[in-house]
Amino acid sequence: MGGRLQNKRIMITGAAQGIGLAIAEACHREGASLLLLDRDGALLGTEAERLAAAGATLFHTAVDITDAAGIAQAVSDGAAAIGPINALVNNAGINVFSEPLAMDDAAWERCFDVNLKGAWTCCRTVLPGMIEAGGGAILNIASTHAFTIIPHTFPYPLAKHALLGMTKALGLEYAAKGVRVNALAPGYVATQKVIDYWNSFPDPDAAKAETLALHPGRRIASPEEIALAAVFMISDECPFMNATCLTVDGGLSVQQHPA
Ligand SMILES: NC(=O)c1ccc[n+]([C@@H]2O[C@H](COP(=O)([O-])OP(=O)(O)OC[C@H]3O[C@@H](n4cnc5c(N)ncnc54)[C@H](O)[C@@H]3O)[C@@H](O)[C@H]2O)c1
């Protein structure tokens, strides 16, 4: 086990699977203690037990990030179990994809409640403790959708653009208090969410092949590859990185079109 995150007590939302779970595993390997949250309590429990059996110091609880009182309780219970939270990974997020005029108000509200307000709720819950302690690190898992648009994915990219805006705003606001706030922008990552997306097409294999062909390296990222960048950004190895966004997309978003 490495020690790059020793003395970090990291709250991770959406930690039951995918990118959040990979970040939890990578942070444990680097010596962090973990507060793991997810709305899927059964899956979270299974994965948390597996991590604990592997030696992780952790507290886990089922909570939806749209439930502000639940988040406050989770942070309080988590701090009692592992110590005050000094790092937060806002990872929980959902795809809400539509043609703009086909979208109903409920979809708009669900998208922003989870992808933006939920992240803000977690920030506002842990920030006072970080400021009082003299510092901390917040990492918002954004997306290449935070600065590019794919038609018919409305309003998900709007929420991710706003998450990037919140990253900059909070990063500036609390820099003098020692709190760093950054964003990480993955492109396509091989998680259940992406498999579900492929399966939503009549020919899932063709949809997958089309996605891979978009990428300069003809493959998409593994969750573990995103976690490697997350560990760096939470760690003390980049103390002057603040209010910015690191793109981890294999070059996807800088090409004019696929070769
Ligand atoms: N997979 C990708 O290709 C990709 C690309 C770019 C950005 N992202 C972002 O990365 C993050 C994680 O994505 P993933 O692919 O690992 O997703 P995933 O669907 O595999 O896992 C997300 C987890 O978050 C939990 N969750 C969802 N809404 C929640 C809520 N309201 N409260 C608490 N928990 C909640 C789910 O139960 C699930 O366990 C998201 O913010 C997503 O937008 C993913």
The ligand as an SDF file (V2000), in Angstrom:
LIG
                    3D

 44 48  0  0  0  0  0  0  0  0999 V2000
  -19.0500    6.7270  -17.1950 N   0  0  0  0  0  0  0  0  0  0  0  0
  -18.7270    7.7470  -17.9720 C   0  0  0  0  0  0  0  0  0  0  0  0
  -18.4580    7.5600  -19.1730 O   0  0  0  0  0  0  0  0  0  0  0  0
  -18.6060    9.1310  -17.4020 C   0  0  0  0  0  0  0  0  0  0  0  0
  -18.0010   10.1040  -18.2080 C   0  0  0  0  0  0  0  0  0  0  0  0
  -17.8840   11.3900  -17.7210 C   0  0  0  0  0  0  0  0  0  0  0  0
  -18.3510   11.7130  -16.4640 C   0  0  0  0  0  0  0  0  0  0  0  0
  -18.9370   10.7400  -15.7090 N   0  0  0  0  0  0  0  0  0  0  0  0
  -19.4110   11.1400  -14.3850 C   0  0  0  0  0  0  0  0  0  0  0  0
  -18.7940   10.3240  -13.4210 O   0  0  0  0  0  0  0  0  0  0  0  0
  -19.6550   10.1370  -12.3030 C   0  0  0  0  0  0  0  0  0  0  0  0
  -19.8200    8.6470  -12.0190 C   0  0  0  0  0  0  0  0  0  0  0  0
  -20.2920    8.0160  -13.1860 O   0  0  0  0  0  0  0  0  0  0  0  0
  -20.3290    6.4260  -13.3480 P   0  0  0  0  0  0  0  0  0  0  0  0
  -20.2940    6.1610  -14.7960 O   0  0  0  0  0  0  0  0  0  0  0  0
  -19.3560    5.8060  -12.4380 O   0  0  0  0  0  0  0  0  0  0  0  0
  -21.8230    6.1580  -12.8460 O   0  0  0  0  0  0  0  0  0  0  0  0
  -22.5250    4.8180  -12.3000 P   0  0  0  0  0  0  0  0  0  0  0  0
  -23.9520    4.9550  -12.7120 O   0  0  0  0  0  0  0  0  0  0  0  0
  -21.7520    3.6110  -12.7110 O   0  0  0  0  0  0  0  0  0  0  0  0
  -22.3970    4.9890  -10.7180 O   0  0  0  0  0  0  0  0  0  0  0  0
  -22.9630    6.1090  -10.1110 C   0  0  0  0  0  0  0  0  0  0  0  0
  -23.2780    5.7950   -8.6590 C   0  0  0  0  0  0  0  0  0  0  0  0
  -23.8460    6.9850   -8.1040 O   0  0  0  0  0  0  0  0  0  0  0  0
  -24.9910    6.6160   -7.3530 C   0  0  0  0  0  0  0  0  0  0  0  0
  -25.9260    7.7240   -7.3630 N   0  0  0  0  0  0  0  0  0  0  0  0
  -26.5970    8.2320   -8.4240 C   0  0  0  0  0  0  0  0  0  0  0  0
  -27.4000    9.2210   -8.0310 N   0  0  0  0  0  0  0  0  0  0  0  0
  -27.2330    9.3400   -6.6930 C   0  0  0  0  0  0  0  0  0  0  0  0
  -27.8150   10.1900   -5.7210 C   0  0  0  0  0  0  0  0  0  0  0  0
  -28.7730   11.0850   -6.0290 N   0  0  0  0  0  0  0  0  0  0  0  0
  -27.4030   10.0740   -4.4440 N   0  0  0  0  0  0  0  0  0  0  0  0
  -26.4760    9.1570   -4.0990 C   0  0  0  0  0  0  0  0  0  0  0  0
  -25.9130    8.3070   -4.9780 N   0  0  0  0  0  0  0  0  0  0  0  0
  -26.2920    8.4110   -6.2660 C   0  0  0  0  0  0  0  0  0  0  0  0
  -25.5600    5.3900   -8.0460 C   0  0  0  0  0  0  0  0  0  0  0  0
  -26.3600    4.6080   -7.1710 O   0  0  0  0  0  0  0  0  0  0  0  0
  -24.2940    4.6760   -8.5030 C   0  0  0  0  0  0  0  0  0  0  0  0
  -23.8540    3.7350   -7.5350 O   0  0  0  0  0  0  0  0  0  0  0  0
  -20.9570   10.8640  -12.6610 C   0  0  0  0  0  0  0  0  0  0  0  0
  -20.9620   12.1520  -12.0920 O   0  0  0  0  0  0  0  0  0  0  0  0
  -20.8940   10.9590  -14.1710 C   0  0  0  0  0  0  0  0  0  0  0  0
  -21.6430   12.0500  -14.6700 O   0  0  0  0  0  0  0  0  0  0  0  0
  -19.0780    9.4590  -16.1520 C   0  0  0  0  0  0  0  0  0  0  0  0
  1  2  1  0
  2  3  2  0
  2  4  1  0
  4  5  1  0
  4 44  2  0
  5  6  2  0
  6  7  1  0
  7  8  2  0
  8  9  1  0
  8 44  1  0
  9 10  1  0
  9 42  1  0
 10 11  1  0
 11 12  1  0
 11 40  1  0
 12 13  1  0
 13 14  1  0
 14 15  2  0
 14 16  1  0
 14 17  1  0
 17 18  1  0
 18 19  2  0
 18 20  1  0
 18 21  1  0
 21 22  1  0
 22 23  1  0
 23 24  1  0
 23 38  1  0
 24 25  1  0
 25 26  1  0
 25 36  1  0
 26 27  1  0
 26 35  1  0
 27 28  2  0
 28 29  1  0
 29 30  1  0
 29 35  2  0
 30 31  1  0
 30 32  2  0
 32 33  1  0
 33 34  2  0
 34 35  1  0
 36 37  1  0
 36 38  1  0
 38 39  1  0
 40 41  1  0
 40 42  1  0
 42 43  1  0
M  CHG  2   8   1  16  -1
M  END
$$$$
